[in-house]
Amino acid sequence: MAATILVADGDPLAGARLEDALAGEDFRVRQVSSFEDALHLGDKLIPDIIFYDLSLPGVTGEEACRRFRALPLLFRTVLIITGARENWDSGFDPFAAPADDFILKPYSQTGLAARLRGNLLRRGEMAKVSDSAEVFTREYPTRLHSDMIASVEQVLCDLSRFKQLQRCSVALVRPDEPSAYVLASSDASRISGLRLDLDHYPELQEVIRTGQPLLVADIARSQLMAGVRGRLAGQPFKAILVMPLVANQEVLGAMVFRSESEAAFAAEEIFFCHMVALMLTRALQNAQSFDKFSSDYEQLRRAKETLAIRLQHQQQQKNTGTAGQLHFLQVAAQKLRAPVTAIHGFCNLALEGEAEHRLSAEQKDYLDKAVDCSERLVRMMTDIIDLFRLQTGDIALDLQPRDLGLVLRTVSDDFVAAYRARGVSLRLEFAQGVTRVHFDAEQIRRVLSNLLSNALQFCEPGDEVRVRLQKTETTIQGHVQDTACGIDPGRIEEMFEEFDRPEDPCGIDRGSGLGLALCQTIIQAHGGRMRVVRERRGSNFFFSLPT
């Protein structure tokens, strides 16, 4: 099937000139006059080759290539930059674009079709490598992907045939080694894979040393070749052109062209060979980069598998330990709950009925304290279990969209009588209808109850507690602010630790030290944060829930 070429060129005759240069070959040409048209038609037509002229206004050759390459359907398309010699002389590097080739105008019929087929073959091999993700091994002698080597050999054979050269070959080198290795050659069956002693190839030594192209116009008269002239006697070539393969200021190897006469290496031919060398250098870089990527990926994959096994083992151990700890706490709480409940019941019986009249005031006080302590102990055991279950994710939150203001008002109503009896003012400040957020109603009630209970515990008659909601762009904040004696700033961070009971300026027993730790864990399980700040008078405990 004919290969499709899309020409993007402001010259209306560019497509016709390309067709003339490819006369008799199996190519079909279409032309557009702008980059945007090329981008639009290219995505629909999916051409085999795109010719992009550097003189098109608005988009540079490098930017055009990058935007073409960004289209997934054009991954296999060959991108060729075209232009007059002045475009090349300006320092433009087509293979940094990233283009596949650079072809000078006017188009030359000699060898153009072979050059295009070579580019198509190379791009097809790159696509195969990408599709199969096949791992290359890079050892010297180099053993690159066999299909790629075959592609390079085909290109060399085409060059040798159309340029009437005796031999075209590619040799690779390694720093500080006295040998080179033939990667591919136009007479592949004879010398591919051959190890070359650089002492016998002074032309290669010179190019490796300088990193510059070298033309030996006549072997018989070249001073450079004097030491090996005897070995070359009888060879069917008289001129040698050596093009270095240079990447990142390092010589990877060289392309060697041999011909019967110097006439084969005119200025136009040298330029052409230089472009082929650039193309091959980029291909070698891609292969080596893919090799390194494959090696790194394989190491990463093995490390990931090892890490996954270790993490799975650690998680199993953690789950086993967590389940054992939770079971222990539940059993311990159950065992403790029974005697504590019995103590609570017996004390209440002693305080009721006829037994109450036989007790002194001091005995009644002792029993009241025993009842209070037993109730606190039951609450503490419940808090310990719930705190542990929340920290280990054993409690699933019932997250539903609810009105936080309504829940806060309901909880506050439960404290109105206690606050009034203590002589403490309880004030709510928030607007209705703007406080809906996802939360577990039971757990948030627990937080609010704890904060209101703590505030009342520290307040004296005449103090005030303000409860307010504040909406931000991403959260709703709940504040419980009191005018009590305040908190020591140096102990603020410790207040949310389990069983923390630092000395308070008010001199009040703050309970078990689990309440605030439990509140913070509940808020964190909602994806929120909890903080406390010391105000000019009193303290402000607040939490935020994401909206």
C-alpha positions in Angstrom: 0.0 0.0 0.0 1.3 3.5 -0.9 2.7 5.5 2.0 1.0 8.8 2.7 3.0 12.0 2.9 1.5 15.2 4.4 3.4 18.3 3.3 3.1 21.4 5.5 4.6 24.2 3.3 3.7 27.8 2.4 5.0 27.2 -1.2 1.9 26.0 -3.1 4.2 24.0 -5.5 6.1 22.2 -2.7 3.9 19.1 -2.8 4.2 18.8 -6.6 7.9 19.1 -6.4 8.1 16.3 -3.9 5.9 14.2 -6.1 8.3 14.8 -9.0 11.3 13.8 -6.9 9.4 10.6 -5.9 8.2 9.8 -9.4 7.7 6.1 -10.0 7.8 5.3 -6.2 5.0 4.1 -4.0 4.1 7.4 -2.2 1.0 9.6 -2.1 1.4 13.3 -1.3 -1.1 15.8 0.2 -0.3 19.4 1.0 -1.5 22.1 3.5 -0.2 25.6 3.9 -0.2 26.2 7.6 0.8 24.4 10.8 -2.8 24.4 12.3 -4.1 22.8 9.1 -1.3 20.2 9.3 -2.2 19.5 12.9 -5.9 19.1 12.2 -5.5 17.0 9.1 -2.7 15.0 10.5 -4.9 13.8 13.4 -7.6 12.6 11.0 -5.4 11.4 8.1 -2.7 9.8 10.3 0.0 10.1 7.5 3.0 7.8 7.4 5.3 10.9 6.9 5.0 14.6 7.6 7.2 17.1 5.8 7.3 20.4 7.8 8.9 23.4 6.3 10.9 25.6 8.6 9.8 28.8 6.9 6.2 28.4 8.0 5.3 31.4 10.2 4.1 31.3 13.8 5.5 28.0 15.0 9.2 26.9 15.2 10.2 23.6 13.8 11.0 22.3 17.3 7.6 23.4 18.7 5.8 21.9 15.7 7.5 18.5 16.1 6.6 18.5 19.8 3.0 19.2 19.2 2.8 16.6 16.5 4.4 14.1 18.8 1.8 15.0 21.5 -0.9 13.5 19.3 -1.1 9.7 20.3 -2.2 8.7 16.8 1.0 10.2 15.2 3.4 8.2 17.4 4.4 6.0 14.4 4.5 8.9 11.9 7.9 10.0 10.5 8.5 13.7 11.1 10.8 15.3 8.6 12.0 19.0 8.7 12.6 20.6 5.4 14.2 23.9 4.5 16.8 25.7 2.5 20.5 25.5 3.4 20.4 28.7 5.4 18.0 27.1 7.8 20.6 24.5 8.5 23.4 27.0 8.7 21.4 28.9 11.4 22.3 26.1 13.8 19.0 24.3 13.9 19.3 20.7 15.1 16.4 18.7 13.6 17.0 15.7 15.9 16.7 17.8 19.1 13.3 18.8 17.8 12.5 15.8 17.9 12.4 15.2 14.2 13.3 12.0 12.4 15.3 13.6 9.6 16.2 16.9 7.9 16.0 17.1 4.1 17.4 20.1 2.2 15.5 21.9 -0.6 15.4 21.5 -3.5 14.6 17.8 -3.3 17.0 15.5 -5.0 15.5 12.4 -6.7 18.7 10.4 -6.1 18.2 8.2 -3.0 15.2 10.2 -1.6 12.8 7.2 -1.7 15.3 4.9 0.0 15.9 7.6 2.7 12.2 7.8 3.4 11.8 4.0 3.5 14.7 3.9 6.0 13.0 6.4 8.2 9.7 4.5 8.0 11.5 1.3 8.9 13.3 2.9 11.9 10.1 4.5 13.2 8.3 1.2 12.9 11.0 -0.6 14.9 10.8 2.1 17.6 7.0 1.6 17.8 7.5 -2.2 18.1 10.0 -1.7 21.0 7.5 0.7 22.7 4.6 -1.7 22.2 6.3 -4.8 23.4 8.4 -3.1 26.2 11.1 -5.6 25.3 14.2 -5.3 27.5 17.5 -4.6 25.7 20.8 -5.9 27.1 23.8 -3.7 26.7 27.1 -5.4 26.8 30.1 -5.0 24.6 30.2 -6.4 22.0 26.9 -4.5 21.8 23.9 -6.8 21.5 21.1 -4.4 20.7 17.7 -5.6 19.6 18.1 -7.8 16.5 15.3 -6.0 14.6 16.9 -2.7 15.1 20.3 -3.9 13.9 18.5 -5.4 10.8 16.9 -2.0 10.2 20.3 -0.2 10.4 21.8 -2.8 8.1 19.0 -2.2 5.6 19.6 1.6 5.7 23.3 1.0 5.1 22.6 -1.3 2.2 20.3 1.3 0.6 23.0 3.9 1.1 25.7 1.7 -0.4 23.5 0.9 -3.4 22.1 4.3 -4.2 25.3 6.2 -3.5 27.4 3.6 -5.3 29.7 3.0 -2.2 31.8 0.0 -1.7 30.9 -0.4 2.0 28.9 1.4 4.7 29.4 0.3 8.3 28.8 1.4 11.9 31.4 0.8 14.6 30.9 1.4 18.3 33.6 2.2 20.8 33.9 2.3 24.6 36.1 4.8 26.4 39.7 3.8 27.0 39.5 0.5 25.1 41.8 -0.3 22.1 39.0 -1.9 20.2 35.8 -1.1 18.3 32.9 -3.4 17.4 31.0 -3.5 14.1 27.3 -2.9 14.9 26.1 -3.2 11.3 27.4 -3.2 7.8 26.1 -3.1 4.2 27.8 -6.5 3.8 26.4 -7.7 7.0 26.9 -11.4 6.5 30.7 -10.9 6.4 31.7 -8.4 9.1 28.8 -7.6 11.5 29.9 -8.3 15.0 33.5 -8.1 14.1 36.0 -6.8 16.7 38.3 -4.2 15.3 41.8 -3.4 16.6 42.0 0.4 16.5 45.7 0.3 15.8 44.8 -1.0 12.3 42.2 1.8 11.7 43.9 5.2 12.1 40.9 6.9 10.5 38.7 5.7 13.4 41.3 6.6 16.0 41.5 10.2 14.6 37.7 10.6 14.6 37.4 9.2 18.1 40.1 11.6 19.3 38.7 14.8 17.7 35.0 14.0 17.5 35.1 15.6 14.0 34.2 14.2 10.6 37.2 13.0 8.5 37.6 12.7 4.8 40.5 10.6 3.4 40.4 11.6 -0.3 43.1 9.3 -1.4 44.4 6.4 0.8 47.6 6.1 -1.3 48.7 9.7 -0.6 47.3 10.2 2.9 49.9 10.6 5.6 47.4 9.4 8.2 47.0 6.0 6.4 50.8 5.5 5.8 51.2 2.9 8.5 48.4 0.7 7.2 48.8 1.3 3.5 50.3 -2.2 2.9 47.2 -3.8 4.5 44.9 -1.9 2.3 46.7 -2.8 -1.0 44.3 -4.4 -3.4 41.1 -3.1 -1.6 38.4 -1.9 -4.0 38.1 1.5 -2.4 40.3 4.6 -2.5 38.5 7.2 -0.4 37.1 7.0 3.1 34.6 9.3 4.9 34.2 8.8 8.7 31.3 10.5 10.5 31.5 10.5 14.3 28.4 9.5 16.4 28.6 12.0 19.2 26.1 12.3 22.1 26.6 14.5 25.2 30.1 15.3 24.1 31.0 11.6 24.1 31.9 9.7 20.9 29.8 6.6 20.8 31.3 5.3 17.5 31.4 6.2 13.9 29.8 5.7 10.5 32.4 4.7 7.8 31.7 5.2 4.1 34.2 3.7 1.5 34.2 4.6 -2.2 36.2 4.0 -5.3 36.8 7.7 -5.8 36.7 11.0 -3.9 34.0 12.2 -6.3 31.4 10.2 -4.2 32.0 12.6 -1.3 31.0 16.0 -2.7 29.8 18.7 -0.3 26.2 17.7 -0.8 27.0 14.0 -0.1 29.0 14.8 3.0 26.0 16.8 4.4 23.7 13.9 3.6 26.0 11.5 5.4 26.2 13.9 8.4 22.4 13.9 8.6 22.3 10.1 8.6 24.9 10.0 11.4 22.8 12.4 13.4 19.7 10.1 12.9 21.7 7.0 13.9 23.1 8.7 17.0 19.6 9.6 18.2 18.5 6.0 17.6 21.4 4.6 19.6 20.7 7.1 22.4 17.1 5.9 22.5 18.1 2.3 22.6 20.6 2.9 25.4 18.1 5.1 27.3 15.5 2.4 27.0 18.0 -0.2 28.2 18.8 1.9 31.3 15.1 2.5 31.9 14.3 -1.2 31.6 17.1 -2.1 34.0 16.0 0.6 36.5 12.4 -0.5 36.1 13.3 -4.1 36.7 15.2 -3.2 39.9 12.3 -1.0 41.0 9.8 -3.8 40.3 11.7 -6.2 42.4 12.2 -3.7 45.2 8.4 -3.0 45.0 7.6 -6.7 45.2 9.9 -7.1 48.2 8.5 -4.1 49.9 4.9 -5.2 49.3 5.7 -8.6 50.9 7.3 -7.0 53.9 4.4 -4.5 54.3 1.9 -7.3 54.0 3.8 -9.3 56.7 4.0 -6.2 58.9 0.3 -5.5 58.4 -0.6 -9.0 59.3 1.4 -8.7 62.4 -0.1 -5.4 63.2 -3.7 -6.7 62.6 -3.0 -9.7 64.8 -1.5 -7.4 67.5 -4.3 -4.9 67.2 -7.0 -7.5 67.4 -5.3 -9.1 70.4 -5.1 -5.7 72.2 -8.7 -4.8 71.4 -9.8 -8.2 72.7 -7.8 -7.8 75.9 -9.3 -4.3 76.5 -12.8 -5.5 75.9 -12.4 -8.5 78.2 -10.7 -6.4 80.8 -13.4 -3.8 80.6 -16.1 -6.4 80.9 -14.5 -8.0 83.9 -14.0 -4.6 85.6 -17.5 -3.4 84.7 -19.3 -6.1 86.8 -17.7 -5.4 90.2 -17.8 -1.6 89.5 -21.5 -1.9 88.7 -22.1 -3.9 91.8 -20.3 -1.3 94.0 -22.4 1.5 92.3 -25.6 -0.5 93.0 -24.8 -1.3 96.6 -23.9 2.3 97.4 -27.1 3.6 95.9 -29.1 1.1 97.9 -27.4 2.3 101.1 -28.4 5.9 100.2 -32.1 5.0 99.7 -35.0 4.0 101.9 -34.6 3.4 105.7 -30.9 2.8 105.5 -30.4 6.5 104.6 -31.8 7.6 108.0 -29.3 5.4 109.9 -26.3 7.1 108.1 -24.4 10.0 109.4 -23.7 13.0 107.2 -20.0 11.9 106.9 -21.1 8.4 105.8 -23.5 9.8 103.2 -20.7 11.9 101.8 -18.4 8.9 101.5 -21.1 6.9 99.7 -21.9 9.8 97.4 -18.2 10.0 96.5 -18.1 6.2 95.9 -21.1 6.4 93.6 -19.4 9.3 91.7 -16.1 7.4 91.4 -17.8 4.3 90.2 -19.6 6.2 87.5 -16.4 7.9 86.4 -14.6 4.5 86.2 -17.3 3.1 84.0 -17.0 6.1 81.7 -13.2 5.8 81.7 -13.3 2.2 80.6 -15.7 3.1 77.8 -13.5 5.9 76.7 -10.4 3.8 76.6 -12.0 1.1 74.4 -13.6 3.7 72.1 -10.3 5.7 71.8 -8.4 2.5 70.9 -11.0 1.5 68.3 -11.0 4.9 66.7 -7.2 5.0 66.5 -7.1 1.5 64.8 -10.0 2.2 62.5 -12.3 -0.4 64.1 -15.2 2.1 64.4 -16.8 2.9 61.1 -18.2 6.5 61.0 -21.7 7.1 59.8 -20.9 10.1 57.6 -24.1 11.8 56.4 -24.9 15.4 55.4 -26.3 17.0 58.5 -26.9 20.4 60.1 -24.0 20.9 62.6 -25.8 23.9 64.0 -28.9 21.8 64.9 -26.7 19.2 66.7 -24.8 21.9 68.6 -28.1 23.6 69.7 -29.5 20.2 70.9 -26.3 19.4 72.9 -26.3 22.9 74.4 -29.9 22.6 75.5 -28.8 19.5 77.6 -26.4 21.8 79.5 -28.6 24.8 80.1 -29.8 23.7 83.5 -26.3 22.8 84.7 -24.9 26.1 83.5 -27.7 28.1 85.1 -27.2 26.2 88.4 -23.5 27.1 88.4 -24.2 30.8 87.5 -22.4 30.6 84.2 -23.8 32.2 81.0 -24.1 29.9 77.9 -24.5 31.8 74.6 -24.9 30.5 71.1 -23.8 32.5 68.1 -24.3 31.2 64.6 -26.6 31.7 61.6 -28.9 28.9 60.6 -28.9 27.2 57.2 -25.2 27.5 56.4 -23.8 24.8 58.6 -24.5 21.5 56.7 -21.6 19.2 56.5 -20.9 15.4 56.5 -20.3 14.0 60.0 -21.2 11.2 62.4 -23.9 12.8 64.6 -23.2 10.5 67.6 -19.5 11.1 67.6 -19.7 14.9 67.1 -22.3 15.1 70.0 -19.7 13.3 72.1 -17.1 16.0 71.2 -19.4 18.9 71.9 -20.6 17.4 75.2 -17.0 16.9 76.3 -16.0 20.5 75.4 -19.1 22.0 77.1 -18.5 19.9 80.2 -14.9 20.9 80.4 -15.8 24.6 80.0 -18.3 24.4 82.8 -15.9 22.6 85.1 -13.4 25.4 84.9 -15.8 28.4 85.1 -16.8 30.3 88.2 -20.1 32.0 88.8 -20.3 35.1 86.5 -18.1 33.6 83.8 -19.4 33.1 80.2 -19.1 30.3 77.6 -19.7 31.3 74.0 -20.5 28.6 71.4 -20.2 29.6 67.8 -19.9 28.2 64.3 -17.7 29.8 61.6 -17.8 28.9 57.9 -14.6 29.2 55.7 -14.1 28.3 52.1 -13.2 24.7 52.8 -14.4 24.0 56.4 -16.9 24.7 59.2 -15.3 25.5 62.5 -17.0 24.9 65.9 -15.7 27.1 68.8 -16.3 26.7 72.6 -14.7 29.8 74.2 -14.8 30.4 77.9 -13.7 33.3 80.2 -12.3 31.0 82.9 -8.8 31.1 84.4 -7.1 30.0 81.1 -4.4 27.5 80.2 -0.6 27.6 80.7 0.7 28.3 77.1 3.6 25.8 77.6 1.2 22.9 78.2 -1.2 23.5 75.3 0.2 20.8 73.0 0.2 18.2 75.9 -3.5 18.7 76.5 -4.5 16.3 73.7 -2.3 13.4 74.9 -3.8 10.4 76.6 -4.0 10.5 80.4 -2.4 14.0 80.4 -3.4 15.9 83.6 -1.0 18.9 83.9 -1.4 21.3 86.8 -4.1 23.9 86.1 -4.1 27.5 87.2 -7.6 27.0 88.5 -6.4 24.1 90.8 -9.2 21.8 89.5 -9.0 18.1 89.0 -9.4 17.6 85.2 -10.6 14.0 85.3 -9.0 11.0 83.6 -7.2 12.9 80.9 -8.9 10.9 78.1 -11.6 13.4 77.1 -9.6 15.7 74.9 -7.6 12.9 73.4 -10.8 11.2 72.4 -12.2 14.4 70.9 -9.2 15.0 68.8 -9.2 11.4 67.5 -12.9 11.7 66.6 -12.2 15.0 64.7 -9.2 13.5 62.9 -11.2 10.5 61.9 -13.5 13.0 60.1 -10.6 14.5 58.3 -10.6 17.6 60.4 -8.3 19.3 63.0 -8.7 20.3 66.6 -6.8 23.1 68.4 -6.9 25.2 71.5 -5.6 28.8 71.9 -5.3 30.9 75.0 -7.4 34.1 74.8 -6.8 37.4 76.6 -9.2 35.9 79.1 -9.9 32.2 79.1 -9.5 29.6 76.4 -10.9 28.8 73.0 -11.2 25.1 72.0 -12.2 24.7 68.4 -12.4 22.0 65.7 -12.8 22.1 61.9 -14.7 19.7 59.6 -14.1 19.7 55.8 -17.0 20.8 53.7 
